[in-house]
Amino acid sequence: MSTYDVVVIGSGPGGYVAAIRCAQLGLKTAIIEKYATLGGTCLNVGCIPSKALLDSSHHYEDAVKHFEDHGIEVPGEIKVNLEKMIARKQAVVDQTCDGVQFLMKKNDITVYEGVGSFKDKTHITIKKSDGSEETIESKNIIIATGSKPATLPFINIDKKRVITSTEALKLKEIPKHMVIIGGGVIGLELGQVYRRIGAEVSVIEYLDRIIPGMDRALSRELQKVMKKQGVKFYTSHKVTEVKVADKQVTITAEDKKGKSVEFEGDYCLVSVGRRPYTDGLNLEAAGVNLNDKNQVEVNDHLQTSVSHIYAIGDVIKGAMLAHKAEEEGVFVAETIAGQKPHIDYNLIPGVVYTWPEVAAVGKTEDELKEAGIAYKSGQFPFRALGRSRASADLDGFVKILADEKTDEVLGVHMIGARCADLIAEAVTAMEFRASAEDIARMSHSHPTFAEAVKEAALAATENRALHV
């Protein structure tokens, strides 16, 4: 029987990063993955493929709508080749997953392909695709099995007409009308992909706004911009039924007045969040507890109810984000090695990769009000920047929330071009507990989108913005 210092179950961003860090720290490490490729949801059917399609569809939209403004004339009709677009996406996925496989070899991490389940507290049985089984032993075990798309109890996902994000990444035709249930990150990103290439897109959201976990100002601005792009929104609508007849899907919902409303489309994307994936782990055999949300219960050290068994990423509490899982993977590896790592969950940014991009870190205005914290706000529009005018990316703004007395930055919320990258400046500043004035006094190169961060900081500092 093979024995290890650490065995990681699941090879998503949390799992494979945990394995690499364990190996770097001199621990004999193995990783178990049920699928033939490494990388988990993020690399195979999540972050990476969705960004590939977002970029491809963005290029198409630019060619159709914006090239002429830039003096670029394309002879003939510009067409979408969906098959080729999907193939390019898959090539990006394959290359990225192969990269993880390379990293496993480079760091001498043993990879097991199969379904891992607990035999007891220190032994894991691996059921392989050929029907054979192997048992391995480990001093420490990290559960990193991620999540799966969630659904509503009355919806039958047939993966043909009623689909999840997984199927939406490999459609063989452009939908005529895609109805999306859920106005969160995944639904909006995939909705924008298909809207750009010709589909009619309708978003039905139970709450009164889209991206409900983010600052209200971002929700309003993104909805306004996506409406201009042709996406239809139906907030405060409760879906009650989804029926399929041949190639048509009928979605019934109640509006905020209780009136029944019907939507018809050829595809329905169910995007109501994700659920922790603990199926088949046989946690009972190891004595690992789940909470009432079916998440693996952990303490502040990410230990489960069994001290040498840890859990990270989507299977535990907190935002389901790849980079959150990565931070937790490193945290656990360093904890096992006897170090004293830390994670500040307040400073893990959230991003929506639509265009304009949406990004945020820290507290929202609603959270500060609820906590009774006195704050001040500074906001700056992208359209006031020379760089934005040069690229014609005029939508959006940066908003900085700072403590009214100390000026410490408490939250940064932005929507606009390259915000997915710009948010890193805010995270850095907040990690060092910078004030709004600290950011305002830093030199930002001109002309750049990043100048909006400086200007928002100036606006939060005695309303000193220079270019508005």
PARO-93458 format. One line per 8 residues: their letters; for each residue x negated, y, z of C-alpha. Coordinates in nm, 2 decimals. Example, Ala and Ser with C-alpha at 12.3 -4.5 7.8 and 13.67 -1.06 7.14 Angstrom:
<nodes>
AS> -1.23 -0.45 0.78; -1.37 -0.11 0.71 .
</nodes>
This chain:
<nodes>
MSTYDVVV> 0.00 0.00 0.00; -0.13 0.35 -0.10; -0.15 0.59 0.19; -0.17 0.97 0.18; -0.21 1.28 0.40; 0.08 1.44 0.22; 0.35 1.32 -0.02; 0.57 1.57 -0.20 .
IGSGPGGY> 0.91 1.46 -0.33; 1.00 1.68 -0.63; 0.78 1.86 -0.88; 0.95 2.20 -0.92; 0.76 2.52 -0.85; 0.78 2.46 -0.47; 0.68 2.10 -0.49; 0.39 2.12 -0.74 .
VAAIRCAQ> 0.25 2.44 -0.58; 0.27 2.27 -0.24; 0.08 1.97 -0.38; -0.19 2.19 -0.53; -0.25 2.39 -0.21; -0.26 2.06 -0.01; -0.52 1.93 -0.25; -0.72 2.25 -0.23 .
LGLKTAII> -0.73 2.21 0.15; -0.88 1.87 0.12; -0.57 1.66 0.19; -0.51 1.34 -0.01; -0.19 1.42 -0.19; 0.07 1.25 -0.41; 0.38 1.39 -0.58; 0.70 1.20 -0.68 .
EKYATLGG> 0.92 1.31 -0.97; 1.23 1.13 -1.09; 1.21 1.27 -1.45; 0.95 1.20 -1.72; 0.83 1.56 -1.71; 0.70 1.77 -1.42; 0.82 2.12 -1.33; 1.17 2.06 -1.20 .
TCLNVGCI> 1.47 2.27 -1.28; 1.28 2.59 -1.33; 1.04 2.47 -1.60; 1.27 2.22 -1.77; 1.63 2.36 -1.76; 1.60 2.69 -1.57; 1.37 2.99 -1.55; 1.14 2.91 -1.84 .
PSKALLDS> 1.38 2.80 -2.11; 1.63 3.07 -2.03; 1.36 3.34 -2.07; 1.25 3.19 -2.40; 1.60 3.22 -2.53; 1.64 3.57 -2.39; 1.32 3.68 -2.57; 1.42 3.52 -2.90 .
SHHYEDAV> 1.77 3.67 -2.89; 1.62 4.00 -2.79; 1.40 4.00 -3.10; 1.70 3.92 -3.32; 1.90 4.20 -3.17; 1.62 4.44 -3.22; 1.58 4.34 -3.58; 1.96 4.38 -3.65 .
KHFEDHGI> 2.03 4.69 -3.45; 1.70 4.89 -3.39; 1.44 4.82 -3.66; 1.59 5.08 -3.89; 1.56 5.35 -3.62; 1.19 5.27 -3.61; 1.14 5.30 -3.98; 1.12 4.92 -4.04 .
EVPGEIKV> 1.32 4.80 -4.34; 1.38 4.43 -4.37; 1.50 4.32 -4.71; 1.79 4.07 -4.72; 2.02 3.96 -4.45; 1.88 3.88 -4.10; 2.02 3.55 -3.98; 2.00 3.34 -3.66 .
NLEKMIAR> 1.86 2.99 -3.70; 1.99 2.85 -3.37; 1.82 2.51 -3.42; 1.48 2.67 -3.46; 1.54 2.91 -3.17; 1.63 2.61 -2.95; 1.32 2.42 -3.08; 1.10 2.71 -2.99 .
KQAVVDQT> 1.24 2.71 -2.65; 1.17 2.34 -2.61; 0.81 2.39 -2.73; 0.76 2.66 -2.46; 0.90 2.42 -2.20; 0.69 2.13 -2.32; 0.37 2.34 -2.31; 0.45 2.47 -1.96 .
CDGVQFLM> 0.53 2.12 -1.82; 0.21 1.98 -1.98; 0.03 2.26 -1.79; 0.16 2.13 -1.46; 0.05 1.78 -1.55; -0.30 1.91 -1.62; -0.30 2.08 -1.28; -0.21 1.76 -1.11 .
KKNDITVY> -0.51 1.58 -1.28; -0.74 1.88 -1.21; -0.66 1.87 -0.84; -0.67 1.48 -0.81; -0.31 1.46 -0.72; -0.15 1.12 -0.77; 0.18 1.14 -0.97; 0.45 0.89 -0.93 .
EGVGSFKD> 0.74 0.88 -1.17; 1.06 0.75 -1.02; 1.33 0.83 -0.75; 1.18 0.87 -0.41; 1.38 0.77 -0.10; 1.29 0.73 0.26; 1.24 0.38 0.39; 1.16 0.52 0.73 .
KTHITIKK> 0.99 0.82 0.88; 0.65 0.75 0.71; 0.73 0.53 0.42; 0.88 0.63 0.08; 1.02 0.38 -0.17; 0.99 0.48 -0.54; 1.24 0.33 -0.78; 1.09 0.34 -1.13 .
SDGSEETI> 1.27 0.35 -1.46; 1.17 -0.01 -1.55; 1.36 -0.13 -1.23; 1.05 -0.20 -1.03; 0.98 -0.05 -0.68; 0.67 0.07 -0.50; 0.64 0.18 -0.14; 0.38 0.44 -0.02 .
ESKNIIIA> 0.29 0.57 0.32; 0.22 0.93 0.43; 0.13 1.12 0.74; 0.32 1.42 0.62; 0.61 1.45 0.37; 0.75 1.75 0.20; 1.10 1.75 0.06; 1.12 1.97 -0.25 .
TGSKPATL> 1.40 1.82 -0.45; 1.56 2.16 -0.55; 1.92 2.21 -0.66; 2.18 2.12 -0.92; 2.45 2.34 -1.08; 2.76 2.37 -0.85; 3.12 2.36 -0.97; 3.47 2.41 -0.85 .
PFINIDKK> 3.66 2.10 -0.72; 3.93 2.12 -0.99; 3.69 2.16 -1.29; 3.58 1.86 -1.49; 3.24 1.94 -1.65; 3.24 1.73 -1.96; 2.91 1.87 -2.08; 3.06 1.93 -2.43 .
RVITSTEA> 3.31 2.22 -2.40; 3.30 2.28 -2.02; 2.93 2.31 -1.96; 2.66 2.41 -1.71; 2.35 2.61 -1.77; 2.17 2.29 -1.86; 2.39 2.23 -2.16; 2.40 2.60 -2.25 .
LKLKEIPK> 2.03 2.59 -2.31; 2.07 2.34 -2.60; 2.39 2.41 -2.78; 2.40 2.31 -3.15; 2.62 2.60 -3.26; 2.68 2.96 -3.17; 3.01 2.97 -2.97; 3.29 3.18 -3.11 .
HMVIIGGG> 3.40 3.27 -2.76; 3.21 3.17 -2.45; 3.40 3.22 -2.13; 3.17 3.23 -1.83; 3.30 3.16 -1.48; 3.08 3.35 -1.24; 2.91 3.69 -1.27; 2.58 3.59 -1.11 .
VIGLELGQ> 2.23 3.58 -1.25; 2.25 3.26 -1.46; 2.58 3.34 -1.62; 2.48 3.69 -1.72; 2.15 3.59 -1.86; 2.29 3.31 -2.08; 2.59 3.53 -2.16; 2.36 3.80 -2.30 .
VYRRIGAE> 2.17 3.54 -2.51; 2.49 3.42 -2.69; 2.64 3.77 -2.71; 2.33 3.89 -2.89; 2.35 3.62 -3.15; 2.72 3.67 -3.23; 2.94 3.50 -2.97; 3.23 3.68 -2.80 .
VSVIEYLD> 3.15 3.66 -2.42; 3.39 3.70 -2.13; 3.28 3.69 -1.77; 3.53 3.60 -1.50; 3.41 3.69 -1.14; 3.60 3.61 -0.82; 3.45 3.91 -0.63; 3.50 4.27 -0.72 .
RIIPGMDR> 3.16 4.31 -0.89; 2.89 4.12 -1.07; 2.55 4.03 -0.92; 2.72 4.06 -0.58; 2.41 3.99 -0.38; 2.24 4.30 -0.50; 2.29 4.67 -0.44; 2.62 4.80 -0.56 .
ALSRELQK> 2.46 5.07 -0.77; 2.28 4.79 -0.97; 2.61 4.60 -1.01; 2.78 4.91 -1.15; 2.50 5.00 -1.39; 2.45 4.65 -1.53; 2.82 4.60 -1.59; 2.83 4.94 -1.76 .
VMKKQGVK> 2.54 4.86 -1.99; 2.66 4.51 -2.07; 3.00 4.64 -2.16; 2.84 4.87 -2.41; 2.67 4.55 -2.55; 3.01 4.40 -2.60; 3.05 4.17 -2.29; 3.39 4.17 -2.14 .
FYTSHKVT> 3.43 4.16 -1.76; 3.72 4.04 -1.54; 3.62 4.10 -1.18; 3.85 4.01 -0.88; 3.98 3.72 -1.08; 4.03 3.37 -0.92; 4.00 3.08 -1.16; 4.27 2.82 -1.08 .
EVKVADKQ> 4.26 2.58 -1.38; 4.03 2.48 -1.67; 4.18 2.26 -1.94; 4.03 2.12 -2.26; 4.22 2.03 -2.57; 4.01 1.92 -2.87; 3.77 2.21 -2.93; 3.95 2.47 -2.72 .
VTITAEDK> 3.91 2.55 -2.35; 4.19 2.73 -2.16; 4.10 2.90 -1.83; 4.37 3.01 -1.60; 4.30 3.28 -1.34; 4.48 3.51 -1.10; 4.40 3.88 -1.11; 4.38 4.09 -0.79 .
KGKSVEFE> 4.75 4.14 -0.80; 4.82 3.77 -0.81; 4.93 3.77 -1.17; 4.83 3.47 -1.38; 4.60 3.54 -1.68; 4.48 3.30 -1.95; 4.15 3.30 -2.14; 4.08 3.08 -2.44 .
GDYCLVSV> 3.74 3.00 -2.58; 3.56 2.72 -2.75; 3.31 2.69 -2.46; 3.34 2.75 -2.09; 3.01 2.80 -1.90; 3.06 2.72 -1.53; 2.81 2.93 -1.34; 2.93 2.95 -0.98 .
GRRPYTDG> 2.59 2.89 -0.82; 2.38 2.59 -0.73; 2.40 2.32 -0.46; 2.11 2.16 -0.27; 2.01 1.83 -0.42; 1.95 1.57 -0.16; 2.13 1.28 -0.34; 1.95 0.94 -0.31 .
LNLEAAGV> 1.69 1.06 -0.05; 1.83 0.83 0.22; 1.75 1.10 0.48; 1.93 0.90 0.75; 1.66 0.64 0.74; 1.40 0.90 0.84; 1.63 1.08 1.09; 1.64 1.41 0.89 .
NLNDKNQV> 1.94 1.62 0.95; 2.15 1.83 0.71; 2.35 2.14 0.81; 2.71 2.21 0.73; 2.61 2.35 0.39; 2.44 2.02 0.30; 2.10 2.19 0.33; 1.81 2.02 0.50 .
EVNDHLQT> 1.78 2.17 0.85; 1.44 2.33 0.92; 1.28 2.54 1.19; 1.06 2.85 1.15; 0.77 2.62 1.05; 0.99 2.46 0.78; 0.98 2.13 0.98; 1.29 1.92 0.97 .
SVSHIYAI> 1.43 1.73 1.27; 1.13 1.50 1.22; 0.82 1.71 1.29; 0.59 1.57 1.01; 0.86 1.59 0.75; 0.90 1.94 0.59; 1.15 2.09 0.34; 1.12 2.38 0.11 .
GDVIKGAM> 1.29 2.56 -0.18; 1.65 2.52 -0.28; 1.72 2.23 -0.04; 1.69 2.47 0.26; 1.86 2.80 0.36; 1.78 3.12 0.17; 1.78 3.25 -0.18; 1.74 2.98 -0.45 .
LAHKAEEE> 1.43 3.14 -0.62; 1.13 2.97 -0.77; 0.89 3.21 -0.61; 1.05 3.17 -0.27; 0.99 2.80 -0.31; 0.63 2.86 -0.41; 0.56 3.07 -0.10; 0.72 2.80 0.12 .
GVFVAETI> 0.51 2.53 -0.05; 0.19 2.72 0.03; 0.32 2.79 0.38; 0.38 2.42 0.46; 0.05 2.31 0.31; -0.14 2.56 0.52; 0.06 2.47 0.83; -0.03 2.10 0.78 .
AGQKPHID> -0.39 2.20 0.75; -0.38 2.38 1.09; -0.37 2.74 0.95; -0.13 3.01 1.06; 0.05 3.13 0.74; 0.35 3.36 0.73; 0.64 3.45 0.50; 0.84 3.77 0.51 .
YNLIPGVV> 1.17 3.67 0.36; 1.29 4.03 0.34; 1.01 4.10 0.09; 1.09 3.82 -0.16; 1.22 4.01 -0.47; 1.52 3.91 -0.67; 1.53 3.96 -1.05; 1.80 3.94 -1.32 .
YTWPEVAA> 1.63 3.89 -1.66; 1.90 4.05 -1.87; 1.80 4.36 -2.07; 1.78 4.60 -1.90; 1.62 4.39 -1.63; 1.74 4.42 -1.27; 1.51 4.38 -0.97; 1.53 4.45 -0.60 .
VGKTEDEL> 1.34 4.39 -0.28; 1.43 4.47 0.08; 1.76 4.60 0.22; 2.06 4.73 0.02; 2.26 5.03 0.12; 2.54 4.82 0.24; 2.30 4.62 0.46; 2.15 4.94 0.61 .
KEAGIAYK> 2.49 5.08 0.68; 2.61 4.76 0.85; 2.29 4.75 1.06; 2.35 5.12 1.16; 2.01 5.22 1.03; 1.98 5.59 0.92; 1.82 5.61 0.58; 1.76 5.85 0.29 .
SGQFPFRA> 1.78 5.77 -0.08; 1.58 5.88 -0.38; 1.68 5.79 -0.74; 1.53 5.86 -1.08; 1.67 5.78 -1.42; 1.46 5.60 -1.68; 1.60 5.83 -1.96; 1.40 6.11 -1.81 .
LGRSRASA> 1.07 5.94 -1.89; 0.87 6.00 -2.20; 0.78 5.63 -2.22; 1.15 5.54 -2.22; 1.23 5.78 -2.50; 0.94 5.64 -2.70; 1.07 5.29 -2.68; 1.44 5.38 -2.68 .
DLDGFVKI> 1.49 5.20 -2.35; 1.69 5.47 -2.18; 1.93 5.28 -1.95; 1.88 5.24 -1.58; 1.71 5.39 -1.28; 1.49 5.33 -0.98; 1.63 5.38 -0.63; 1.42 5.39 -0.31 .
LADEKTDE> 1.57 5.37 0.03; 1.35 5.49 0.32; 1.40 5.53 0.69; 1.53 5.87 0.77; 1.29 5.93 1.06; 0.97 5.74 0.97; 1.00 5.75 0.59; 0.91 5.38 0.57 .
VLGVHMIG> 1.04 5.22 0.25; 1.33 4.98 0.35; 1.45 4.88 0.00; 1.38 4.93 -0.37; 1.64 4.87 -0.63; 1.59 4.91 -1.00; 1.75 4.85 -1.34; 1.57 4.92 -1.66 .
ARCADLIA> 1.29 4.81 -1.90; 1.02 4.59 -1.74; 1.18 4.61 -1.39; 1.09 4.24 -1.34; 0.73 4.35 -1.34; 0.77 4.69 -1.18; 0.92 4.54 -0.86; 0.58 4.40 -0.77 .
EAVTAMEF> 0.47 4.76 -0.69; 0.75 4.79 -0.44; 0.67 4.45 -0.28; 0.31 4.55 -0.24; 0.40 4.89 -0.09; 0.65 4.73 0.15; 0.41 4.45 0.26; 0.18 4.73 0.38 .
RASAEDIA> 0.47 4.92 0.53; 0.42 5.22 0.30; 0.63 5.53 0.33; 0.81 5.69 0.03; 0.55 5.96 0.05; 0.27 5.71 0.02; 0.41 5.59 -0.31; 0.48 5.95 -0.42 .
RMSHSHPT> 0.11 6.04 -0.37; -0.02 5.75 -0.57; -0.13 5.82 -0.93; 0.08 5.65 -1.19; -0.05 5.63 -1.55; 0.14 5.84 -1.81; 0.34 5.75 -2.01; 0.47 5.44 -1.84 .
FAEAVKEA> 0.79 5.30 -1.70; 0.62 5.28 -1.36; 0.64 5.66 -1.33; 1.01 5.61 -1.24; 0.89 5.45 -0.92; 0.68 5.75 -0.83; 0.96 5.99 -0.92; 1.21 5.80 -0.71 .
ALAATENR> 0.97 5.81 -0.42; 0.94 6.18 -0.47; 1.32 6.21 -0.48; 1.33 6.03 -0.14; 1.07 6.27 0.00; 1.25 6.60 0.04; 1.41 6.57 -0.31; 1.08 6.65 -0.48 .
ALHV> 1.13 6.46 -0.81; 0.94 6.65 -1.08; 1.10 6.55 -1.41; 1.47 6.57 -1.34 .
</nodes>
